[in-house]
Amino acid sequence: MSQLLDLINQEAKERRASFPDFAPGDTINVHVKIREGNKERVQQFQGVVIQRRNAGTNGETFTVRKVSNQIGTERIFPIISPNLDKIELIRRGKVRRARLFYLRGLSGKQARIKEKRA
């Protein structure tokens, strides 16, 4: 039993290491595998990371928010999901919070996040 848990933990650690390091406020592009019948395709979801939960554990998830046609959409992704193909870091955002739920109430230019300079 212990060997099985060690194997799962090792696999999860390798999976996390294959993705770039990102934080709330960053804009990312998530490539998700979608199954339709017997076909499989990759769908992209680009938006701002508004939270990361249980960071460093196997149950880690992150929430991405995007606004399309003035409608806000949020998706929650488990970091070790086999349906995640890849994550691309588009830009780093400068924020002072770990949870950016206040973005839900903002629209237009108010919802912009400053870019972090290197």
LORO-69190 format. One record per residue: residue number from 1; x, y, z of N, C-alpha, C, CB in turn. Coordinates in Angstrom, 1 decimal, always signed. Glycine has a CB too. Layout:
<recs>
{NUM {X Y Z} {X Y Z} {X Y Z} {X Y Z}}
...
</recs>
This chain:
<recs>
{1 {+0.8 -1.2 +0.0} {+0.0 +0.0 +0.0} {+0.9 +1.3 +0.0} {-0.9 +0.0 +1.2}}
{2 {+1.9 +1.2 +0.8} {+2.8 +2.4 +0.9} {+3.5 +2.6 -0.4} {+3.8 +2.2 +2.0}}
{3 {+3.9 +1.5 -1.1} {+4.6 +1.7 -2.4} {+3.7 +2.3 -3.4} {+5.0 +0.3 -2.9}}
{4 {+2.4 +2.0 -3.4} {+1.4 +2.6 -4.3} {+1.3 +4.1 -4.1} {+0.1 +1.9 -4.2}}
{5 {+1.2 +4.5 -2.8} {+1.1 +5.9 -2.5} {+2.4 +6.6 -2.9} {+0.9 +6.1 -1.0}}
{6 {+3.6 +6.0 -2.7} {+4.8 +6.6 -3.1} {+4.9 +6.8 -4.6} {+6.0 +5.8 -2.7}}
{7 {+4.3 +5.8 -5.3} {+4.3 +5.9 -6.8} {+3.4 +7.1 -7.3} {+3.9 +4.6 -7.4}}
{8 {+2.2 +7.2 -6.6} {+1.3 +8.2 -7.0} {+1.9 +9.6 -6.7} {-0.1 +8.1 -6.2}}
{9 {+2.5 +9.7 -5.5} {+3.2 +11.0 -5.1} {+4.3 +11.4 -6.1} {+3.7 +10.9 -3.7}}
{10 {+5.1 +10.4 -6.5} {+6.2 +10.7 -7.4} {+5.7 +11.1 -8.7} {+7.1 +9.4 -7.6}}
{11 {+4.6 +10.5 -9.2} {+4.0 +10.8 -10.5} {+3.4 +12.2 -10.5} {+2.9 +9.8 -10.9}}
{12 {+2.8 +12.6 -9.3} {+2.2 +13.9 -9.2} {+3.3 +15.0 -9.1} {+1.3 +14.0 -7.9}}
{13 {+4.4 +14.7 -8.5} {+5.5 +15.6 -8.4} {+6.1 +15.9 -9.8} {+6.6 +15.1 -7.4}}
{14 {+6.3 +14.8 -10.6} {+6.8 +15.0 -11.9} {+5.8 +15.8 -12.8} {+7.0 +13.6 -12.6}}
{15 {+4.5 +15.5 -12.6} {+3.5 +16.3 -13.4} {+3.6 +17.8 -13.1} {+2.1 +15.7 -13.1}}
{16 {+3.7 +18.1 -11.8} {+3.7 +19.5 -11.4} {+5.0 +20.2 -11.9} {+3.7 +19.6 -9.8}}
{17 {+6.1 +19.4 -11.9} {+7.4 +20.0 -12.4} {+7.4 +20.3 -13.9} {+8.5 +19.0 -12.0}}
{18 {+6.5 +19.6 -14.6} {+6.4 +19.8 -16.1} {+5.7 +21.1 -16.5} {+5.7 +18.6 -16.8}}
{19 {+5.0 +21.7 -15.5} {+4.3 +22.9 -15.8} {+5.1 +24.1 -15.3} {+2.9 +22.9 -15.2}}
{20 {+5.0 +25.3 -15.9} {+5.7 +26.5 -15.5} {+5.1 +26.9 -14.1} {+5.6 +27.6 -16.5}}
{21 {+6.0 +27.6 -13.4} {+5.5 +28.2 -12.1} {+4.7 +29.4 -12.3} {+6.8 +28.5 -11.2}}
{22 {+3.5 +29.4 -11.8} {+2.6 +30.6 -12.0} {+1.9 +30.9 -10.7} {+1.5 +30.3 -13.1}}
{23 {+1.4 +32.1 -10.6} {+0.8 +32.6 -9.3} {-0.5 +33.4 -9.7} {+1.8 +33.5 -8.6}}
{24 {-1.3 +33.7 -8.7} {-2.5 +34.5 -8.9} {-2.1 +35.8 -9.6} {-3.3 +34.7 -7.6}}
{25 {-2.9 +36.3 -10.6} {-2.6 +37.5 -11.3} {-1.9 +37.2 -12.6} {-1.7 +38.4 -10.5}}
{26 {-1.3 +36.0 -12.8} {-0.7 +35.7 -14.1} {-1.7 +35.3 -15.1} {+0.3 +34.5 -13.9}}
{27 {-1.4 +35.7 -16.4} {-2.3 +35.2 -17.5} {-1.7 +34.0 -18.1} {-2.4 +36.4 -18.5}}
{28 {-2.5 +32.9 -18.1} {-2.0 +31.7 -18.7} {-2.9 +31.1 -19.7} {-1.8 +30.6 -17.5}}
{29 {-2.4 +30.2 -20.5} {-3.2 +29.5 -21.6} {-3.1 +28.1 -21.2} {-2.6 +29.8 -23.0}}
{30 {-4.3 +27.5 -20.9} {-4.4 +26.1 -20.5} {-4.9 +25.3 -21.6} {-5.3 +25.9 -19.2}}
{31 {-4.1 +24.2 -22.0} {-4.5 +23.3 -23.1} {-5.2 +22.1 -22.5} {-3.3 +22.9 -24.0}}
{32 {-6.4 +21.9 -22.7} {-7.2 +20.8 -22.1} {-7.6 +19.8 -23.1} {-8.4 +21.4 -21.3}}
{33 {-7.5 +18.5 -22.8} {-7.9 +17.5 -23.7} {-9.4 +17.3 -23.5} {-7.2 +16.1 -23.5}}
{34 {-10.2 +17.3 -24.6} {-11.6 +17.2 -24.6} {-12.0 +15.9 -25.4} {-12.4 +18.4 -25.2}}
{35 {-12.8 +15.1 -24.8} {-13.2 +13.8 -25.4} {-14.6 +14.0 -25.9} {-13.1 +12.6 -24.5}}
{36 {-14.8 +13.7 -27.2} {-16.2 +13.8 -27.8} {-16.4 +12.5 -28.6} {-16.4 +15.0 -28.8}}
{37 {-17.1 +11.6 -28.0} {-17.3 +10.3 -28.6} {-16.0 +9.5 -28.5} {-17.8 +10.4 -30.0}}
{38 {-15.5 +9.1 -29.7} {-14.2 +8.4 -29.7} {-13.1 +9.3 -30.2} {-14.3 +7.2 -30.6}}
{39 {-13.4 +10.6 -30.4} {-12.4 +11.6 -30.8} {-11.9 +12.4 -29.6} {-13.0 +12.5 -31.9}}
{40 {-10.7 +12.8 -29.8} {-10.1 +13.6 -28.7} {-9.4 +14.9 -29.4} {-9.0 +12.8 -27.9}}
{41 {-9.7 +16.0 -28.8} {-9.1 +17.3 -29.3} {-8.6 +18.1 -28.1} {-10.1 +18.1 -30.2}}
{42 {-7.8 +19.1 -28.5} {-7.3 +20.0 -27.4} {-8.0 +21.3 -27.5} {-5.7 +20.1 -27.6}}
{43 {-8.5 +21.8 -26.4} {-9.2 +23.1 -26.3} {-8.3 +24.0 -25.4} {-10.6 +22.9 -25.7}}
{44 {-8.2 +25.3 -25.8} {-7.4 +26.2 -25.1} {-8.4 +27.1 -24.2} {-6.6 +27.1 -26.0}}
{45 {-7.9 +27.4 -23.0} {-8.7 +28.3 -22.1} {-7.6 +29.3 -21.6} {-9.4 +27.5 -21.0}}
{46 {-7.7 +30.6 -22.1} {-6.8 +31.6 -21.7} {-7.5 +32.6 -20.7} {-6.2 +32.3 -22.9}}
{47 {-6.8 +32.9 -19.6} {-7.4 +33.8 -18.7} {-6.4 +34.1 -17.5} {-8.7 +33.3 -18.1}}
{48 {-6.9 +34.8 -16.5} {-6.1 +35.2 -15.4} {-6.3 +34.2 -14.2} {-6.5 +36.6 -14.9}}
{49 {-5.3 +33.8 -13.6} {-5.3 +32.9 -12.5} {-5.9 +33.7 -11.3} {-4.0 +32.2 -12.1}}
{50 {-7.0 +33.3 -10.7} {-7.5 +34.1 -9.6} {-7.3 +33.4 -8.2} {-9.0 +34.3 -9.8}}
{51 {-6.9 +32.1 -8.3} {-6.6 +31.4 -7.0} {-5.8 +30.1 -7.3} {-7.8 +31.2 -6.2}}
{52 {-5.0 +29.7 -6.3} {-4.5 +28.4 -6.3} {-4.8 +27.8 -4.9} {-2.9 +28.4 -6.5}}
{53 {-5.3 +26.6 -4.9} {-5.7 +25.9 -3.6} {-4.9 +24.7 -3.4} {-7.2 +25.6 -3.6}}
{54 {-4.6 +24.5 -2.1} {-3.8 +23.3 -1.7} {-2.5 +23.2 -2.4} {-4.7 +22.0 -1.9}}
{55 {-1.8 +24.3 -2.6} {-0.5 +24.2 -3.3} {+0.5 +23.3 -2.7} {+0.1 +25.7 -3.4}}
{56 {+1.1 +22.5 -3.5} {+2.1 +21.6 -3.1} {+1.6 +20.2 -2.7} {+2.8 +22.1 -1.9}}
{57 {+0.2 +20.0 -2.8} {-0.3 +18.7 -2.5} {-0.9 +18.1 -3.7} {-1.5 +18.8 -1.4}}
{58 {-1.3 +16.8 -3.6} {-1.9 +16.1 -4.8} {-3.2 +16.6 -5.1} {-2.0 +14.6 -4.5}}
{59 {-3.9 +17.3 -4.2} {-5.2 +17.8 -4.5} {-5.2 +19.3 -5.0} {-6.1 +17.7 -3.3}}
{60 {-4.1 +19.7 -5.4} {-3.9 +21.2 -5.8} {-4.8 +21.5 -7.0} {-2.5 +21.5 -6.1}}
{61 {-5.5 +22.6 -6.9} {-6.3 +23.1 -8.1} {-6.0 +24.6 -8.3} {-7.8 +22.9 -7.8}}
{62 {-6.3 +25.1 -9.5} {-6.2 +26.5 -9.7} {-7.4 +26.9 -10.5} {-4.9 +26.8 -10.5}}
{63 {-7.8 +28.2 -10.3} {-9.0 +28.7 -11.0} {-8.5 +29.8 -12.0} {-10.0 +29.3 -10.0}}
{64 {-9.0 +29.7 -13.2} {-8.7 +30.6 -14.3} {-10.0 +31.3 -14.7} {-8.1 +29.9 -15.5}}
{65 {-9.9 +32.7 -14.8} {-11.1 +33.5 -15.2} {-10.8 +34.2 -16.5} {-11.4 +34.5 -14.1}}
{66 {-11.8 +34.1 -17.4} {-11.7 +34.9 -18.6} {-13.0 +35.6 -18.9} {-11.3 +34.0 -19.8}}
{67 {-13.0 +36.7 -19.6} {-14.2 +37.4 -19.9} {-14.3 +37.4 -21.4} {-14.2 +38.9 -19.4}}
{68 {-15.4 +36.9 -21.9} {-15.6 +36.8 -23.3} {-17.0 +37.3 -23.6} {-15.5 +35.3 -23.8}}
{69 {-17.1 +38.3 -24.5} {-18.4 +38.9 -24.9} {-19.1 +39.4 -23.6} {-19.3 +37.9 -25.6}}
{70 {-18.4 +40.1 -22.7} {-18.9 +40.7 -21.5} {-19.5 +39.6 -20.5} {-19.9 +41.7 -21.8}}
{71 {-19.1 +38.4 -20.7} {-19.6 +37.3 -19.8} {-18.3 +36.7 -19.2} {-20.5 +36.2 -20.6}}
{72 {-18.3 +36.7 -17.8} {-17.1 +36.1 -17.1} {-17.3 +34.6 -17.0} {-17.0 +36.8 -15.8}}
{73 {-16.2 +33.9 -17.3} {-16.2 +32.4 -17.2} {-15.1 +32.0 -16.3} {-16.2 +31.8 -18.6}}
{74 {-15.3 +31.1 -15.4} {-14.2 +30.6 -14.6} {-14.2 +29.1 -14.7} {-14.4 +31.0 -13.1}}
{75 {-13.0 +28.5 -14.7} {-12.8 +27.1 -14.8} {-11.8 +26.7 -13.7} {-12.4 +26.6 -16.2}}
{76 {-12.1 +25.6 -13.0} {-11.2 +25.1 -12.0} {-10.5 +23.8 -12.6} {-12.0 +24.7 -10.7}}
{77 {-9.2 +23.8 -12.5} {-8.4 +22.7 -13.1} {-7.6 +22.0 -11.9} {-7.5 +23.2 -14.2}}
{78 {-7.7 +20.7 -11.8} {-6.8 +20.0 -10.9} {-5.4 +20.0 -11.6} {-7.3 +18.6 -10.6}}
{79 {-4.3 +20.2 -10.8} {-3.0 +20.3 -11.4} {-2.5 +19.0 -11.9} {-2.0 +20.9 -10.4}}
{80 {-2.9 +17.9 -11.3} {-2.4 +16.6 -11.7} {-3.4 +15.8 -12.6} {-2.1 +15.7 -10.5}}
{81 {-4.4 +16.6 -13.2} {-5.3 +15.9 -14.1} {-4.7 +15.4 -15.4} {-6.5 +16.9 -14.5}}
{82 {-5.0 +14.2 -15.8} {-4.5 +13.7 -17.1} {-5.0 +14.4 -18.3} {-4.8 +12.2 -17.2}}
{83 {-6.1 +15.2 -18.1} {-6.7 +16.0 -19.2} {-6.0 +17.3 -19.5} {-8.1 +16.3 -18.9}}
{84 {-5.1 +17.7 -18.6} {-4.3 +18.9 -18.9} {-3.1 +18.5 -19.8} {-3.7 +19.5 -17.5}}
{85 {-3.1 +19.1 -21.0} {-2.1 +18.9 -21.9} {-0.8 +19.7 -21.6} {-2.5 +19.1 -23.4}}
{86 {-1.0 +21.0 -21.5} {+0.1 +21.9 -21.2} {-0.4 +23.2 -20.7} {+1.1 +22.1 -22.4}}
{87 {+0.4 +24.0 -20.0} {+0.1 +25.3 -19.5} {+1.2 +26.2 -20.0} {+0.0 +25.3 -18.0}}
{88 {+0.7 +27.3 -20.7} {+1.7 +28.3 -21.2} {+1.5 +29.6 -20.3} {+1.4 +28.6 -22.7}}
{89 {+2.6 +30.2 -19.9} {+2.6 +31.4 -19.2} {+2.6 +32.6 -20.2} {+3.8 +31.5 -18.1}}
{90 {+1.6 +33.4 -20.3} {+1.5 +34.5 -21.2} {+2.2 +35.7 -20.6} {+0.0 +34.8 -21.6}}
{91 {+1.8 +36.1 -19.4} {+2.4 +37.3 -18.8} {+2.2 +37.2 -17.3} {+1.8 +38.6 -19.3}}
{92 {+3.2 +37.8 -16.6} {+3.1 +37.8 -15.1} {+2.4 +39.1 -14.7} {+4.5 +37.8 -14.5}}
{93 {+1.5 +38.9 -13.7} {+0.8 +40.0 -13.1} {+1.2 +40.4 -11.8} {-0.7 +39.7 -13.1}}
{94 {+1.2 +41.7 -11.5} {+1.6 +42.2 -10.2} {+0.4 +42.4 -9.3} {+2.4 +43.6 -10.3}}
{95 {+0.2 +41.6 -8.3} {-0.9 +41.7 -7.4} {-0.4 +41.5 -6.0} {-2.1 +40.6 -7.7}}
{96 {-1.2 +41.9 -5.0} {-0.8 +41.8 -3.6} {-1.8 +40.9 -2.8} {-0.7 +43.2 -3.0}}
{97 {-2.5 +40.1 -3.5} {-3.4 +39.2 -2.9} {-3.2 +37.7 -3.4} {-4.9 +39.6 -3.2}}
{98 {-3.6 +36.8 -2.6} {-3.6 +35.4 -3.0} {-4.9 +35.0 -3.7} {-3.2 +34.5 -1.8}}
{99 {-5.9 +35.6 -3.4} {-7.2 +35.3 -3.9} {-7.8 +36.6 -4.6} {-8.3 +34.8 -2.9}}
{100 {-8.1 +36.5 -5.9} {-8.5 +37.7 -6.6} {-9.9 +37.7 -7.0} {-7.6 +37.8 -7.9}}
{101 {-10.8 +37.3 -6.0} {-12.2 +37.3 -6.2} {-12.8 +38.6 -6.5} {-12.9 +36.6 -5.1}}
{102 {-12.1 +39.7 -6.1} {-12.7 +41.0 -6.4} {-12.8 +41.3 -7.8} {-11.8 +42.1 -5.7}}
{103 {-12.1 +40.6 -8.7} {-12.1 +40.8 -10.1} {-13.5 +40.5 -10.7} {-11.1 +39.9 -10.9}}
{104 {-14.3 +39.7 -10.0} {-15.6 +39.3 -10.4} {-16.5 +40.5 -10.5} {-16.2 +38.2 -9.5}}
{105 {-16.3 +41.5 -9.6} {-17.2 +42.7 -9.6} {-16.7 +43.8 -10.5} {-17.3 +43.1 -8.2}}
{106 {-15.5 +43.6 -11.1} {-15.0 +44.7 -12.0} {-15.2 +44.3 -13.4} {-13.5 +44.9 -11.6}}
{107 {-15.2 +45.4 -14.3} {-15.3 +45.1 -15.7} {-14.5 +46.2 -16.4} {-16.8 +45.2 -16.2}}
{108 {-14.2 +45.9 -17.7} {-13.4 +46.8 -18.5} {-12.0 +47.1 -18.0} {-14.2 +48.1 -18.6}}
{109 {-11.7 +48.4 -18.0} {-10.3 +48.8 -17.7} {-10.1 +48.6 -16.2} {-10.1 +50.2 -18.0}}
{110 {-11.1 +48.6 -15.4} {-10.9 +48.4 -13.9} {-10.4 +47.0 -13.6} {-12.3 +48.6 -13.2}}
{111 {-10.7 +46.0 -14.5} {-10.3 +44.6 -14.2} {-8.9 +44.3 -14.7} {-11.3 +43.7 -14.9}}
{112 {-8.2 +45.3 -15.2} {-6.8 +45.1 -15.6} {-5.9 +44.9 -14.5} {-6.3 +46.3 -16.5}}
{113 {-4.8 +44.1 -14.7} {-3.8 +43.8 -13.7} {-2.5 +44.3 -14.3} {-3.7 +42.3 -13.4}}
{114 {-1.7 +45.0 -13.5} {-0.4 +45.5 -14.0} {+0.5 +44.4 -14.2} {+0.2 +46.5 -13.0}}
{115 {+1.4 +44.6 -15.2} {+2.4 +43.6 -15.5} {+3.6 +43.7 -14.6} {+2.8 +43.6 -17.0}}
{116 {+4.1 +42.5 -14.2} {+5.2 +42.5 -13.3} {+6.5 +42.7 -14.2} {+5.3 +41.2 -12.5}}
{117 {+7.3 +43.6 -13.8} {+8.6 +43.8 -14.6} {+9.7 +42.9 -14.1} {+9.0 +45.3 -14.6}}
{118 {+10.5 +42.4 -15.0} {+11.6 +41.5 -14.6} {+12.7 +42.2 -13.9} {+12.0 +40.7 -15.7}}
</recs>
